């Protein structure tokens, strides 16, 4: 059984996306999945999938457009996340690692 808050979130997303012209709904999908693809744990993307599937089932969005925009946004987010991690990731880990119990030895053991 789904939690009532999850159902409310899905319905809210569906209403919000259904009021947008399709090109903006695809852009919102790509943007949210791009942000999620960076690896930041702040974006719950599963309710977005359910809301998007409802819009596809109602004929408001095209399935293959949703797949292409969603995959493109996620891949772009992965590339951005990798670039951020490769350039400044070690600085962030050195500074904030001890707050999450990562000592310099454990950080060094996973670096190449």
Buried (B, 14 or more C-beta within 10 A) or exposed (E): EEEEEEEEBBBEBBEEBBEBEBEEBBBBBBBBBBBBBBEEEEBEBEBBBBBBBBBBEEEBBBEEBBEEBBEBBBEBBBEBBBEBBEEEBBEEBEEEBEEEEBEEEEBEEEEE
